Every structure is written in C-alpha cells, then in structure tokens.
C-alpha cells in the first residue's frame, strides 16, 4: 500500500497524525484555524468510507507535563463545528480509558486524543509509547507536514507497528515542494528573508543548485551587505558568517546564479513603531541607525524579477513587518508573487501572515503548512515524518 486510496476503510480504526498546533488567545479560543481546515479533506475522506477516525496532535510546548491551558478541548469543539458531527475528546492519548473510548467507536465516529506532548516519550520517539498509540488502530495516516521534520513517536515511531500512508495534505505538500526543486520552470526565483543567515544557510546553499536568481532580504541581507563592505550601522548582523556569505556570493558567480541584495533600505534610529526613519542607499546608512526594511527602489527591483519568474519560492519577510512603517517591502514581495503567472510556493509563518492579511492566499499556487519542515525539505533533507508513511514513494509513483 502506498496511498490512502489503497486502504479498505469500512469499520477500520485509522490513527491520523494531524497538526492542530493552532494559536490560542488568552481566553483559550482559536485565533487561526488554517491548520485544522487543511486536514479536513483527509478526515472527510475517511469518514465518507466508514472509518473510525482517531486523531492525534500536539499543541504548544508543554515539555512532557500536563498543562491545562494546552489541552485540545477548544480544538475538539471547533472541529466538531467544521465536520458537523460530534468529536469525542479523550483526557489522555494512551491508557485504559482511551482504549475503552476507542473500543466503543462505530463507523463514522471521530475521537481526538489529548495533547501528545503531555508525555515526554512523544518527543523522544519512545518505542513503548509509539506501540501504545499504534495499538489503538489498524492503520496509520500521517497528515501533519508541519511536524514531518521531527522524528517523534507520533510522526515516525507509530509506523513501525502498523501500516502507514500519507494523508492528502502530506502528499500535496511533498509533491509540490519536490516539483519546484526537481523540475521547476525557468526563470526560477527564490526569495529568502528573516533575521539570521544561520537559520537558512543550508537552504541558500541548496537553492544555488536550482535557482536562477536568489533574492535576499530581511536581517539576513545585512550580513551579505557587510560582507561586501557596506557600513550597516547598528543593524543585526552575524559577523561569524561574513566569510561564509562571501563564499556563497563567489559560488553564485561561478554557477551563474544571480543574487540580489537591497540597493536602498528603510533605516531607523531605534526598533520601534514610532522610530524616526528614512530611506537611504545601502552605502549611506548612519552609524547609529539600523536597517528595518528594504527601500522602495529595492522593492521595485525585487518585484520585477518575481513577476517575470515562472517559479517562485518565498520564505521569510523583508523587514520588521510587525510595524506598519517597516512592512512595505514584505507587502511588495507578496503582491509581486501574487501577480506572477508562474508557480508560486510560499512557506513560513511570517510570509503567510502578510499574505493572509492582504487577502492574497488565493493568488498563490501553494501555501505550505510547514515552517521548519518546509525549510528542511527545501534544504534537501529527508524528513522522518514523510519517510515513515511512504510519502516519498507515493510522490515518485504519482509522477
């Protein structure tokens, strides 16, 4: 078996790893249900075919202890409304009480287990814990791409005990990301932002092998600018990676990959929404000021390259977008990606926040639900959660 469609599901117990790690407000109410909705196609497919659906997820970082504020009760209630059927919430994810609830399930029932990370064994990928989870079901479906880079009991270990296949979301993510890596249409443009080069160093190196142009913005651009001899004032910079930045620039030249850096920036005297700021060229930044966004000339330059691309990968903001006056660069990149007639794949919470705020989600070819998982996949790493459920094999067979 290599896919969900291969399974005989009538009256079968199916254990589904979903990513319901949703943001909650101080009252414990869900702020954004995107991740819950992303899992609905797989859940509904199982229910329509008479399966007994057992869902499992983590929420937050309880560090192996029970934290009442991180219980999955709000998720169960919200999911019940989306599915228009009862979702039974367990008070634990393993143990005799859970087994009693699962044993009483009928065809079309939905059970949501309690937060997996209340048990330290989850993140340790403890075989005994994985075996207990697996004992609840006949089949395992991994539809949690957002946690696929973690070798945890629920994302990898369970598949050692019962047959596993990828869910529809997992399959969609893998096929789309592999598509842009292996057979992208030219010109191919990667837009990389965020604070630190160290967070995305391997990503940039891997993109040199597939991109025609790499656009670098955000705080990580400062390291490259300084490596080229620019005075960046008090801007964030990773001095320990200046030589690495130079090596990447040299390698890009050798491989005929164009790297675009800011030519003008929005500089400010402090990191605050009401800071004094002005647009300056990258060689005119005051000593005691800092770069907080790309400038309008750079936004136009980046936008032109993005709009002309046939394949666009974007991960990370161009500035401190949380403040309105430093969000224009990130917004400009989002608009350009939306206007591109090619394939556009976007990942990372900061990039997605801007896309949703501007209402551009329907203009993108694919919005990845993974943060770290998307990055590691694009870095060329094999993800434990994808490998455990045969996700790579399904992708190969689908081509």
BAFILO-376680 format. One line per field, with one value per residue (C-alpha): residue number from 1; residue in three letters; chain; x, y, z. Coordinates in Angstrom, 2 decimals. Layout:
BEGIN
num: [NUM | ...];
residu: [ALA | ...];
chaine: [A | ...];
c1: [X | ...];
c2: [Y | ...];
c3: [Z | ...];
***
This chain:
BEGIN
num: [1 | 2 | 3 | 4 | 5 | 6 | 7 | 8 | 9 | 10 | 11 | 12 | 13 | 14 | 15 | 16 | 17 | 18 | 19 | 20 | 21 | 22 | 23 | 24 | 25 | 26 | 27 | 28 | 29 | 30 | 31 | 32 | 33 | 34 | 35 | 36 | 37 | 38 | 39 | 40 | 41 | 42 | 43 | 44 | 45 | 46 | 47 | 48 | 49 | 50 | 51 | 52 | 53 | 54 | 55 | 56 | 57 | 58 | 59 | 60 | 61 | 62 | 63 | 64 | 65 | 66 | 67 | 68 | 69 | 70 | 71 | 72 | 73 | 74 | 75 | 76 | 77 | 78 | 79 | 80 | 81 | 82 | 83 | 84 | 85 | 86 | 87 | 88 | 89 | 90 | 91 | 92 | 93 | 94 | 95 | 96 | 97 | 98 | 99 | 100 | 101 | 102 | 103 | 104 | 105 | 106 | 107 | 108 | 109 | 110 | 111 | 112 | 113 | 114 | 115 | 116 | 117 | 118 | 119 | 120 | 121 | 122 | 123 | 124 | 125 | 126 | 127 | 128 | 129 | 130 | 131 | 132 | 133 | 134 | 135 | 136 | 137 | 138 | 139 | 140 | 141 | 142 | 143 | 144 | 145 | 146 | 147 | 148 | 149 | 150 | 151 | 152 | 153 | 154 | 155 | 156 | 157 | 158 | 159 | 160 | 161 | 162 | 163 | 164 | 165 | 166 | 167 | 168 | 169 | 170 | 171 | 172 | 173 | 174 | 175 | 176 | 177 | 178 | 179 | 180 | 181 | 182 | 183 | 184 | 185 | 186 | 187 | 188 | 189 | 190 | 191 | 192 | 193 | 194 | 195 | 196 | 197 | 198 | 199 | 200 | 201 | 202 | 203 | 204 | 205 | 206 | 207 | 208 | 209 | 210 | 211 | 212 | 213 | 214 | 215 | 216 | 217 | 218 | 219 | 220 | 221 | 222 | 223 | 224 | 225 | 226 | 227 | 228 | 229 | 230 | 231 | 232 | 233 | 234 | 235 | 236 | 237 | 238 | 239 | 240 | 241 | 242 | 243 | 244 | 245 | 246 | 247 | 248 | 249 | 250 | 251 | 252 | 253 | 254 | 255 | 256 | 257 | 258 | 259 | 260 | 261 | 262 | 263 | 264 | 265 | 266 | 267 | 268 | 269 | 270 | 271 | 272 | 273 | 274 | 275 | 276 | 277 | 278 | 279 | 280 | 281 | 282 | 283 | 284 | 285 | 286 | 287 | 288 | 289 | 290 | 291 | 292 | 293 | 294 | 295 | 296 | 297 | 298 | 299 | 300 | 301 | 302 | 303 | 304 | 305 | 306 | 307 | 308 | 309 | 310 | 311 | 312 | 313 | 314 | 315 | 316 | 317 | 318 | 319 | 320 | 321 | 322 | 323 | 324 | 325 | 326 | 327 | 328 | 329 | 330 | 331 | 332 | 333 | 334 | 335 | 336 | 337 | 338 | 339 | 340 | 341 | 342 | 343 | 344 | 345 | 346 | 347 | 348 | 349 | 350 | 351 | 352 | 353 | 354 | 355 | 356 | 357 | 358 | 359 | 360 | 361 | 362 | 363 | 364 | 365 | 366 | 367 | 368 | 369 | 370 | 371 | 372 | 373 | 374 | 375 | 376 | 377 | 378 | 379 | 380 | 381 | 382 | 383 | 384 | 385 | 386 | 387 | 388 | 389 | 390 | 391 | 392 | 393 | 394 | 395 | 396 | 397 | 398 | 399];
residu: [UNK | UNK | UNK | UNK | UNK | UNK | UNK | UNK | UNK | UNK | UNK | UNK | UNK | UNK | UNK | UNK | UNK | UNK | UNK | UNK | UNK | UNK | UNK | UNK | UNK | UNK | UNK | UNK | UNK | UNK | UNK | UNK | UNK | UNK | UNK | UNK | UNK | UNK | UNK | UNK | UNK | UNK | UNK | UNK | UNK | UNK | UNK | UNK | UNK | UNK | UNK | UNK | UNK | UNK | UNK | UNK | UNK | UNK | UNK | UNK | UNK | UNK | UNK | UNK | UNK | UNK | UNK | UNK | UNK | UNK | UNK | UNK | UNK | UNK | UNK | UNK | UNK | UNK | UNK | UNK | UNK | UNK | UNK | UNK | UNK | UNK | UNK | UNK | UNK | UNK | UNK | UNK | UNK | UNK | UNK | UNK | UNK | UNK | UNK | UNK | UNK | UNK | UNK | UNK | UNK | UNK | UNK | UNK | UNK | UNK | UNK | UNK | UNK | UNK | UNK | UNK | UNK | UNK | UNK | UNK | UNK | UNK | UNK | UNK | UNK | UNK | UNK | UNK | UNK | UNK | UNK | UNK | UNK | UNK | UNK | UNK | UNK | UNK | UNK | UNK | UNK | UNK | UNK | UNK | UNK | UNK | UNK | UNK | UNK | UNK | UNK | UNK | UNK | UNK | UNK | UNK | UNK | UNK | UNK | UNK | UNK | UNK | UNK | UNK | UNK | UNK | UNK | UNK | UNK | UNK | UNK | UNK | UNK | UNK | UNK | UNK | UNK | UNK | UNK | UNK | UNK | UNK | UNK | UNK | UNK | UNK | UNK | UNK | UNK | UNK | UNK | UNK | UNK | UNK | UNK | UNK | UNK | UNK | UNK | UNK | UNK | UNK | UNK | UNK | UNK | UNK | UNK | UNK | UNK | UNK | UNK | UNK | UNK | UNK | UNK | UNK | UNK | UNK | UNK | UNK | UNK | UNK | UNK | UNK | UNK | UNK | UNK | UNK | UNK | UNK | UNK | UNK | UNK | UNK | UNK | UNK | UNK | UNK | UNK | UNK | UNK | UNK | UNK | UNK | UNK | UNK | UNK | UNK | UNK | UNK | UNK | UNK | UNK | UNK | UNK | UNK | UNK | UNK | UNK | UNK | UNK | UNK | UNK | UNK | UNK | UNK | UNK | UNK | UNK | UNK | UNK | UNK | UNK | UNK | UNK | UNK | UNK | UNK | UNK | UNK | UNK | UNK | UNK | UNK | UNK | UNK | UNK | UNK | UNK | UNK | UNK | UNK | UNK | UNK | UNK | UNK | UNK | UNK | UNK | UNK | UNK | UNK | UNK | UNK | UNK | UNK | UNK | UNK | UNK | UNK | UNK | UNK | UNK | UNK | UNK | UNK | UNK | UNK | UNK | UNK | UNK | UNK | UNK | UNK | UNK | UNK | UNK | UNK | UNK | UNK | UNK | UNK | UNK | UNK | UNK | UNK | UNK | UNK | UNK | UNK | UNK | UNK | UNK | UNK | UNK | UNK | UNK | UNK | UNK | UNK | UNK | UNK | UNK | UNK | UNK | UNK | UNK | UNK | UNK | UNK | UNK | UNK | UNK | UNK | UNK | UNK | UNK | UNK | UNK | UNK | UNK | UNK | UNK | UNK | UNK | UNK | UNK | UNK | UNK | UNK | UNK | UNK | UNK | UNK | UNK | UNK | UNK | UNK | UNK | UNK | UNK | UNK | UNK | UNK | UNK | UNK | UNK | UNK | UNK];
chaine: [A | A | A | A | A | A | A | A | A | A | A | A | A | A | A | A | A | A | A | A | A | A | A | A | A | A | A | A | A | A | A | A | A | A | A | A | A | A | A | A | A | A | A | A | A | A | A | A | A | A | A | A | A | A | A | A | A | A | A | A | A | A | A | A | A | A | A | A | A | A | A | A | A | A | A | A | A | A | A | A | A | A | A | A | A | A | A | A | A | A | A | A | A | A | A | A | A | A | A | A | A | A | A | A | A | A | A | A | A | A | A | A | A | A | A | A | A | A | A | A | A | A | A | A | A | A | A | A | A | A | A | A | A | A | A | A | A | A | A | A | A | A | A | A | A | A | A | A | A | A | A | A | A | A | A | A | A | A | A | A | A | A | A | A | A | A | A | A | A | A | A | A | A | A | A | A | A | A | A | A | A | A | A | A | A | A | A | A | A | A | A | A | A | A | A | A | A | A | A | A | A | A | A | A | A | A | A | A | A | A | A | A | A | A | A | A | A | A | A | A | A | A | A | A | A | A | A | A | A | A | A | A | A | A | A | A | A | A | A | A | A | A | A | A | A | A | A | A | A | A | A | A | A | A | A | A | A | A | A | A | A | A | A | A | A | A | A | A | A | A | A | A | A | A | A | A | A | A | A | A | A | A | A | A | A | A | A | A | A | A | A | A | A | A | A | A | A | A | A | A | A | A | A | A | A | A | A | A | A | A | A | A | A | A | A | A | A | A | A | A | A | A | A | A | A | A | A | A | A | A | A | A | A | A | A | A | A | A | A | A | A | A | A | A | A | A | A | A | A | A | A | A | A | A | A | A | A | A | A | A | A | A | A | A | A | A | A | A | A | A | A | A | A | A | A | A | A | A | A | A | A | A | A | A | A | A | A | A | A | A | A | A | A | A | A | A | A | A | A];
c1: [0.00 | 1.36 | -1.62 | -4.81 | -6.85 | -5.29 | -6.86 | -10.07 | -11.54 | -15.01 | -15.16 | -11.37 | -9.73 | -7.48 | -4.97 | -4.32 | -1.46 | -2.71 | -1.13 | -3.65 | -0.97 | -3.12 | -2.65 | -4.91 | -5.77 | -5.69 | -9.22 | -8.18 | -10.07 | -8.62 | -7.22 | -6.46 | -7.93 | -5.95 | -4.19 | -7.44 | -9.11 | -6.06 | -6.66 | -10.36 | -10.03 | -8.28 | -10.66 | -13.75 | -12.44 | -12.02 | -15.46 | -17.19 | -15.75 | -16.92 | -13.65 | -13.39 | -11.16 | -8.75 | -6.95 | -3.75 | -1.83 | 0.35 | -0.37 | 2.30 | 5.32 | 4.22 | 7.62 | 6.31 | 3.93 | 0.18 | -0.62 | -4.34 | -4.09 | -2.74 | -5.48 | -7.14 | -10.74 | -11.11 | -9.84 | -12.33 | -15.19 | -14.12 | -13.55 | -16.99 | -18.49 | -16.49 | -17.38 | -20.96 | -20.69 | -19.64 | -15.91 | -15.22 | -12.26 | -10.16 | -8.42 | -5.23 | -3.69 | -2.79 | -4.03 | -7.03 | -9.59 | -8.57 | -8.83 | -12.37 | -13.39 | -11.82 | -13.37 | -16.82 | -16.37 | -18.70 | -18.26 | -18.05 | -17.09 | -14.33 | -12.12 | -9.47 | -6.70 | -5.22 | -2.06 | 0.69 | 3.41 | 1.96 | 4.08 | 7.88 | 8.05 | 6.46 | 9.40 | 11.87 | 10.26 | 9.98 | 9.15 | 6.82 | 4.83 | 4.66 | 3.47 | 0.69 | -0.53 | -0.36 | -2.35 | -5.41 | -5.72 | -5.47 | -3.86 | -1.76 | -2.11 | 0.35 | -1.18 | 0.94 | 3.51 | 4.24 | 5.85 | 7.30 | 10.86 | 10.56 | 11.30 | 8.72 | 6.64 | 3.52 | 5.30 | 7.71 | 7.60 | 3.97 | 4.69 | 6.98 | 3.90 | 1.01 | 0.85 | 1.24 | 0.36 | 0.45 | -2.71 | -3.83 | -2.20 | 1.11 | 1.02 | 0.16 | 3.00 | 5.63 | 4.66 | 4.54 | 7.82 | 9.57 | 8.15 | 9.80 | 13.07 | 13.37 | 11.61 | 10.81 | 10.02 | 12.56 | 13.31 | 13.39 | 13.49 | 13.92 | 13.05 | 14.62 | 14.14 | 14.18 | 16.59 | 19.52 | 21.67 | 22.38 | 18.69 | 18.66 | 22.28 | 21.73 | 18.64 | 20.57 | 23.33 | 20.85 | 18.99 | 22.21 | 21.74 | 18.25 | 17.55 | 18.41 | 18.09 | 18.12 | 16.65 | 17.87 | 16.14 | 15.39 | 18.04 | 19.98 | 20.71 | 22.71 | 25.37 | 25.78 | 25.88 | 28.55 | 30.49 | 30.55 | 31.97 | 28.81 | 28.51 | 25.27 | 25.30 | 23.68 | 21.80 | 21.55 | 24.42 | 26.13 | 29.80 | 30.87 | 29.28 | 30.84 | 33.33 | 30.52 | 28.48 | 31.44 | 31.83 | 28.15 | 28.46 | 31.56 | 29.91 | 26.84 | 29.07 | 30.74 | 27.38 | 25.92 | 23.20 | 22.16 | 21.99 | 20.02 | 20.57 | 18.95 | 20.15 | 18.24 | 16.72 | 14.46 | 16.77 | 15.63 | 17.16 | 15.52 | 13.46 | 10.04 | 6.88 | 7.29 | 11.04 | 12.47 | 13.17 | 14.16 | 15.03 | 18.77 | 21.09 | 22.88 | 26.17 | 24.68 | 23.40 | 24.17 | 26.50 | 23.95 | 20.93 | 19.65 | 18.09 | 14.46 | 13.11 | 14.06 | 13.55 | 11.14 | 13.78 | 14.68 | 11.00 | 10.52 | 13.67 | 12.71 | 9.13 | 10.16 | 12.27 | 9.49 | 6.76 | 8.89 | 9.59 | 7.95 | 8.75 | 8.81 | 9.72 | 9.30 | 10.21 | 10.71 | 9.92 | 11.92 | 11.88 | 10.34 | 6.88 | 5.17 | 5.43 | 3.35 | 6.05 | 8.52 | 6.11 | 6.05 | 8.92 | 7.32 | 3.97 | 5.61 | 7.10 | 3.72 | 1.98 | 4.61 | 4.32 | 0.54 | 0.92 | 3.39 | 1.84 | 4.16 | 4.17 | 4.35 | 5.10 | 5.13 | 6.19 | 6.98 | 4.63 | 5.86 | 5.33 | 1.93 | 0.83 | 1.36 | -0.37 | -3.46 | -3.56 | -3.54 | -6.06 | -3.70 | -3.90 | -5.99 | -3.38 | -0.65 | -0.19 | 0.66 | 0.82 | 2.86 | 1.58 | 5.09 | 7.58 | 10.71 | 9.55 | 9.33 | 12.79 | 14.39 | 12.69 | 13.96 | 17.41 | 17.38 | 16.94 | 14.83 | 12.02 | 11.30 | 7.55 | 7.39 | 9.63 | 7.75 | 4.42 | 5.75 | 5.27 | 8.32 | 7.30 | 3.80 | 5.29 | 7.55 | 4.67 | 2.43 | 4.87];
c2: [0.00 | 3.40 | 5.75 | 6.41 | 5.18 | 1.70 | 1.13 | -0.78 | 1.60 | 0.33 | -0.13 | 0.15 | 2.16 | 4.76 | 6.71 | 10.08 | 12.38 | 15.91 | 19.27 | 21.05 | 23.21 | 26.32 | 29.73 | 30.44 | 33.76 | 34.39 | 33.02 | 29.77 | 30.50 | 29.64 | 32.64 | 30.94 | 27.58 | 27.23 | 24.07 | 22.44 | 23.19 | 21.88 | 18.42 | 18.27 | 16.58 | 13.58 | 13.37 | 13.67 | 11.07 | 8.59 | 9.32 | 9.01 | 5.50 | 4.36 | 4.52 | 5.06 | 8.13 | 8.62 | 11.96 | 12.84 | 16.11 | 18.25 | 21.81 | 24.21 | 23.18 | 21.59 | 19.87 | 16.48 | 17.78 | 18.30 | 21.96 | 22.67 | 25.71 | 23.43 | 20.81 | 20.14 | 20.74 | 24.01 | 22.16 | 19.33 | 21.80 | 23.76 | 20.64 | 19.36 | 22.51 | 22.17 | 18.50 | 18.98 | 15.87 | 15.02 | 14.81 | 12.87 | 14.30 | 11.98 | 13.21 | 11.36 | 9.86 | 6.43 | 4.21 | 2.05 | 4.87 | 5.76 | 2.11 | 1.94 | 5.01 | 3.63 | 0.18 | 1.78 | 3.63 | 2.97 | 3.58 | 7.35 | 8.26 | 10.77 | 10.73 | 13.32 | 12.20 | 14.58 | 16.61 | 14.12 | 16.27 | 15.89 | 12.73 | 13.20 | 9.91 | 11.56 | 13.81 | 11.07 | 8.72 | 6.13 | 2.70 | 1.75 | 4.96 | 4.56 | 0.98 | 2.09 | 4.66 | 2.11 | -0.43 | 1.81 | 1.35 | -0.82 | 1.83 | 4.95 | 8.09 | 10.97 | 14.24 | 16.55 | 18.01 | 20.79 | 18.23 | 15.95 | 17.09 | 15.69 | 12.02 | 11.72 | 8.74 | 10.01 | 11.14 | 8.26 | 5.56 | 4.51 | 3.33 | 0.63 | -1.16 | -0.61 | 0.11 | 3.81 | 6.04 | 9.81 | 11.87 | 14.18 | 17.27 | 15.46 | 14.19 | 17.63 | 19.30 | 16.76 | 16.71 | 20.49 | 21.14 | 18.37 | 19.80 | 23.18 | 21.54 | 18.97 | 20.27 | 23.94 | 26.14 | 28.85 | 31.52 | 30.18 | 32.70 | 32.07 | 34.88 | 34.40 | 36.68 | 36.61 | 37.69 | 35.29 | 33.73 | 30.83 | 29.85 | 29.44 | 28.85 | 25.29 | 26.45 | 29.14 | 26.67 | 24.14 | 26.80 | 27.62 | 24.29 | 25.01 | 28.77 | 31.25 | 34.16 | 34.32 | 37.41 | 38.01 | 40.47 | 40.96 | 40.91 | 38.15 | 40.53 | 42.69 | 40.01 | 39.85 | 43.64 | 43.89 | 41.07 | 43.30 | 46.20 | 48.19 | 50.05 | 48.74 | 50.85 | 49.14 | 46.64 | 42.99 | 41.03 | 37.67 | 38.62 | 35.00 | 34.25 | 37.06 | 34.69 | 32.22 | 34.99 | 35.84 | 32.17 | 31.97 | 35.09 | 33.66 | 30.31 | 32.01 | 33.82 | 30.57 | 28.86 | 31.89 | 32.34 | 35.94 | 37.03 | 40.21 | 42.25 | 45.54 | 48.70 | 51.01 | 50.46 | 51.98 | 52.87 | 53.98 | 55.26 | 52.52 | 49.36 | 50.87 | 51.63 | 55.37 | 55.48 | 58.21 | 56.65 | 57.49 | 55.80 | 55.70 | 53.93 | 50.92 | 52.84 | 55.79 | 54.24 | 56.40 | 54.73 | 54.72 | 53.69 | 50.26 | 48.67 | 47.68 | 47.18 | 47.20 | 50.52 | 51.39 | 51.04 | 47.58 | 46.64 | 47.56 | 45.68 | 42.53 | 42.79 | 42.98 | 39.82 | 37.97 | 38.94 | 37.73 | 34.36 | 31.09 | 29.53 | 31.48 | 30.11 | 32.58 | 32.12 | 34.99 | 38.73 | 41.58 | 43.65 | 44.09 | 43.72 | 43.71 | 47.53 | 49.10 | 51.55 | 48.69 | 46.29 | 47.79 | 45.69 | 42.42 | 43.56 | 44.43 | 40.94 | 39.40 | 41.47 | 40.56 | 36.84 | 37.13 | 38.81 | 36.25 | 34.00 | 31.13 | 28.68 | 30.41 | 28.42 | 30.23 | 28.90 | 30.30 | 31.92 | 35.48 | 35.31 | 33.67 | 36.30 | 39.02 | 37.02 | 36.40 | 39.98 | 41.24 | 38.61 | 37.14 | 33.47 | 32.54 | 34.09 | 31.66 | 28.25 | 26.61 | 27.79 | 25.37 | 24.48 | 23.61 | 26.03 | 24.11 | 21.15 | 23.28 | 24.71 | 21.32 | 19.83 | 22.68 | 22.21 | 18.71 | 16.82 | 13.69 | 14.23 | 11.41 | 12.04 | 11.77 | 8.71 | 6.83 | 6.86 | 6.19 | 9.79 | 9.83 | 6.61 | 7.96 | 11.06 | 9.01 | 6.79 | 9.80 | 11.36];
c3: [0.00 | -0.93 | -0.64 | 1.24 | -1.71 | -1.33 | 2.10 | 2.76 | 5.35 | 6.25 | 10.06 | 10.30 | 13.08 | 11.50 | 13.60 | 11.95 | 12.92 | 12.25 | 13.00 | 15.22 | 16.82 | 16.39 | 18.05 | 21.03 | 22.69 | 26.44 | 26.74 | 25.10 | 21.89 | 18.47 | 16.60 | 13.29 | 12.22 | 8.97 | 10.11 | 11.19 | 7.87 | 5.99 | 7.50 | 6.62 | 3.18 | 4.71 | 7.67 | 5.49 | 3.05 | 5.91 | 7.33 | 3.96 | 3.66 | 7.05 | 9.00 | 12.73 | 12.89 | 15.79 | 15.60 | 17.44 | 17.66 | 19.85 | 20.97 | 22.15 | 24.17 | 27.46 | 27.76 | 28.84 | 31.51 | 31.65 | 31.08 | 31.30 | 29.02 | 26.27 | 26.34 | 23.00 | 24.14 | 22.11 | 19.05 | 19.51 | 19.82 | 16.75 | 14.67 | 15.63 | 14.13 | 10.93 | 10.47 | 11.65 | 13.81 | 17.36 | 18.10 | 21.28 | 23.18 | 25.38 | 28.52 | 27.56 | 24.45 | 25.85 | 28.67 | 29.56 | 29.47 | 25.93 | 24.88 | 26.26 | 24.23 | 21.05 | 21.55 | 21.67 | 18.36 | 15.46 | 11.74 | 11.12 | 14.70 | 15.44 | 18.55 | 19.34 | 21.70 | 24.26 | 23.60 | 22.71 | 24.25 | 27.72 | 27.62 | 27.38 | 25.48 | 22.43 | 21.55 | 22.50 | 19.96 | 22.70 | 21.18 | 24.02 | 23.68 | 19.89 | 20.31 | 22.68 | 20.18 | 17.38 | 19.41 | 19.04 | 15.28 | 12.20 | 10.01 | 10.46 | 8.33 | 8.68 | 7.52 | 9.69 | 7.31 | 9.81 | 12.15 | 9.47 | 10.23 | 13.77 | 14.47 | 17.23 | 18.29 | 16.53 | 13.35 | 12.86 | 15.54 | 15.06 | 11.52 | 12.94 | 14.29 | 11.86 | 8.10 | 7.35 | 4.41 | 3.85 | 4.07 | 1.28 | 2.80 | 3.26 | -0.31 | -1.68 | 0.24 | -0.80 | -4.46 | -4.77 | -2.95 | -4.86 | -8.07 | -7.56 | -6.52 | -9.29 | -12.36 | -11.99 | -14.95 | -15.73 | -14.73 | -11.17 | -8.33 | -4.60 | -2.18 | 1.25 | 4.24 | 8.00 | 10.69 | 10.51 | 7.80 | 10.16 | 10.15 | 6.37 | 5.45 | 4.14 | 2.28 | 0.42 | -0.43 | -1.82 | -3.79 | -5.62 | -7.37 | -8.70 | -8.78 | -11.50 | -9.04 | -5.25 | -3.60 | -0.05 | 2.26 | 5.93 | 8.62 | 6.88 | 3.98 | 6.39 | 6.75 | 2.98 | 2.69 | 5.36 | 3.67 | 0.58 | 2.57 | 3.34 | 6.63 | 8.14 | 11.30 | 14.30 | 12.15 | 13.16 | 11.65 | 12.10 | 11.97 | 12.36 | 8.96 | 6.93 | 5.29 | 4.60 | 2.96 | 0.72 | -0.20 | -1.17 | -3.31 | -5.00 | -5.58 | -7.03 | -9.51 | -10.52 | -11.02 | -12.82 | -10.19 | -9.69 | -6.04 | -5.47 | -2.33 | -1.27 | -3.04 | -0.71 | 2.73 | 5.35 | 8.24 | 11.70 | 14.91 | 17.01 | 16.77 | 17.43 | 15.55 | 16.13 | 15.43 | 13.25 | 9.87 | 6.31 | 3.03 | 2.28 | -0.14 | 1.32 | 1.36 | 3.26 | 6.49 | 9.57 | 12.09 | 14.92 | 12.82 | 11.80 | 8.71 | 9.32 | 5.79 | 2.14 | 0.36 | -2.48 | -5.21 | -3.93 | -3.64 | -7.29 | -8.32 | -6.42 | -7.65 | -11.30 | -11.00 | -9.14 | -11.61 | -14.54 | -12.90 | -13.86 | -10.48 | -7.21 | -3.78 | -0.92 | 2.74 | 5.15 | 5.49 | 4.02 | 7.21 | 10.65 | 9.15 | 12.56 | 12.46 | 9.68 | 8.57 | 8.08 | 6.33 | 2.83 | 1.50 | 2.59 | 1.23 | -2.10 | -2.40 | -1.55 | -4.23 | -6.82 | -6.04 | -6.37 | -9.76 | -11.10 | -13.74 | -12.81 | -9.91 | -6.52 | -3.37 | -0.02 | 3.38 | 6.81 | 9.30 | 8.71 | 4.96 | 5.39 | 7.90 | 5.30 | 2.55 | 4.66 | 5.91 | 2.32 | 1.20 | -1.40 | -0.41 | -3.44 | -5.75 | -4.66 | -6.26 | -2.94 | 0.66 | 2.74 | 6.20 | 7.32 | 8.85 | 9.78 | 7.70 | 4.56 | 5.16 | 5.76 | 2.70 | 0.53 | 2.08 | 0.58 | 3.84 | 4.14 | 6.64 | 9.14 | 9.09 | 5.31 | 5.09 | 7.82 | 5.98 | 2.49 | 1.38 | -0.87 | -2.59 | -3.22 | -4.80 | -7.08 | -8.21 | -8.89 | -11.37];
***
